[in-house]
Amino acid sequence: MSSYNISVQLVGTGVVSTISENELDYTLNVVNVIYTSPSVTSVGVSGGATGLTVSNSPITTSGVMTIGGILAVASGGTGASNTGSARSNLDAQKTITSGTAAPSGGSDGDIYLQYT
C-alpha cells in the first residue's frame, strides 16, 4: 500500500477533484466541511478626552450604546451647548460698535460704524 500527501482545498460537499498519480485515479469526496469563522464577543466604545460619554458599553450579546455630551473644541466640536458659548469658545464672537470718533482698538473681525 502506497502513501501519498495530497493537498486539497475543501469548498463544500460533493466531488472536489479527481487526482491522477502514477496513472491511478483517486476521486475525493467531501462528506462534511465544518468551518468556524472568527467571532466578536464584545464591542465597546470610549469617549476618551473628547468630552463625550458612552453608556451601555461594552455590548457582549446585543444592545444599543448611547453617546452623549458636548464635543470638545480640541476634538473638532464647539465645547458648548448654546450658540453664544460656542462662538466664544471658537473665538468667533465679534464686537459691533458705533460712534462719531475714528475707530481704534478692537480685534480682528470686529465691526465699527462711524457716523457724524
C-alpha positions as CSV (number, residue, x, y, z in Angstrom):
1,M,0.0,0.0,0.0
2,S,1.4,3.4,-1.0
3,S,1.0,6.6,0.9
4,Y,0.6,10.0,-0.8
5,N,0.5,13.5,0.5
6,I,-2.3,15.4,-1.4
7,S,-3.2,19.0,-0.7
8,V,-6.9,19.8,-1.4
9,Q,-8.9,22.9,-0.7
10,L,-12.3,22.0,0.7
11,V,-15.1,24.0,-0.8
12,G,-18.2,22.3,0.3
13,T,-19.9,18.9,-0.1
14,G,-19.7,16.8,-3.2
15,V,-16.8,15.8,-5.5
16,V,-13.9,18.1,-5.1
17,S,-11.4,16.8,-7.6
18,T,-10.1,13.7,-9.4
19,I,-6.4,13.3,-8.9
20,S,-4.1,11.1,-11.0
21,E,-0.8,9.9,-9.7
22,N,1.2,7.1,-11.4
23,E,-1.8,6.5,-13.6
24,L,-4.0,5.7,-10.6
25,D,-7.2,7.8,-10.3
26,Y,-8.5,8.9,-6.9
27,T,-11.7,10.7,-6.5
28,L,-12.0,12.7,-3.4
29,N,-15.5,13.1,-2.0
30,V,-16.1,15.6,0.8
31,V,-18.7,14.4,3.2
32,N,-18.9,17.4,5.5
33,V,-17.0,20.6,5.9
34,I,-17.0,22.3,9.2
35,Y,-15.9,25.9,9.2
36,T,-15.9,28.1,12.2
37,S,-15.4,31.7,11.4
38,P,-13.8,34.1,13.9
39,S,-16.4,35.8,16.1
40,V,-16.6,39.0,18.0
41,T,-17.5,38.6,21.7
42,S,-17.6,42.2,22.8
43,V,-17.8,45.6,21.2
44,G,-17.1,48.7,23.3
45,V,-16.6,52.5,22.7
46,S,-15.0,55.1,24.9
47,G,-15.3,58.9,24.6
48,G,-11.7,59.4,25.7
49,A,-10.8,63.1,26.1
50,T,-13.5,64.2,23.6
51,G,-16.0,65.3,26.2
52,L,-18.4,62.6,25.1
53,T,-19.7,59.8,27.3
54,V,-20.9,56.4,26.3
55,S,-23.5,54.3,28.1
56,N,-24.1,50.6,27.8
57,S,-20.6,49.8,26.7
58,P,-19.3,47.2,26.0
59,I,-22.1,45.1,24.4
60,T,-21.5,41.4,24.7
61,T,-24.6,39.9,23.1
62,S,-26.9,42.6,21.8
63,G,-27.9,46.1,22.7
64,V,-27.6,49.8,22.0
65,M,-24.8,52.1,23.0
66,T,-25.7,55.7,23.6
67,I,-23.2,58.6,23.0
68,G,-23.9,61.9,24.7
69,G,-22.2,65.1,25.9
70,I,-20.6,68.1,24.3
71,L,-17.8,67.6,21.9
72,A,-14.7,69.4,23.0
73,V,-13.1,72.1,20.8
74,A,-9.8,70.1,20.6
75,S,-11.8,67.2,19.2
76,G,-13.5,69.3,16.5
77,G,-16.6,70.4,18.4
78,T,-17.7,73.7,19.9
79,G,-17.3,72.7,23.6
80,A,-20.7,74.4,24.2
81,S,-24.4,73.7,24.4
82,N,-25.5,77.1,23.1
83,T,-24.6,79.3,20.2
84,G,-23.2,82.2,22.3
85,S,-20.8,80.0,24.2
86,A,-19.9,78.2,21.0
87,R,-18.9,81.4,19.3
88,S,-16.9,82.5,22.3
89,N,-15.1,79.1,22.6
90,L,-14.3,79.2,18.9
91,D,-13.2,82.8,19.1
92,A,-15.9,83.6,16.6
93,Q,-17.7,86.2,18.7
94,K,-17.1,89.7,17.2
95,T,-18.0,93.1,18.5
96,I,-20.1,95.6,16.7
97,T,-19.7,99.2,18.0
98,S,-20.5,102.6,16.7
99,G,-19.6,106.2,17.4
100,T,-18.5,109.6,15.9
101,A,-14.8,109.1,16.7
102,A,-12.4,107.4,14.4
103,P,-12.2,103.6,15.1
104,S,-9.4,102.4,17.3
105,G,-8.5,99.2,19.1
106,G,-10.8,96.2,18.8
107,S,-9.9,92.7,17.5
108,D,-9.5,91.4,14.0
109,G,-13.0,91.0,12.5
110,D,-14.8,93.5,14.8
111,I,-17.1,96.0,13.2
112,Y,-17.1,99.7,13.9
113,L,-19.8,102.0,12.4
114,Q,-18.7,105.7,12.4
115,Y,-21.4,108.3,12.0
116,T,-21.4,112.1,12.0
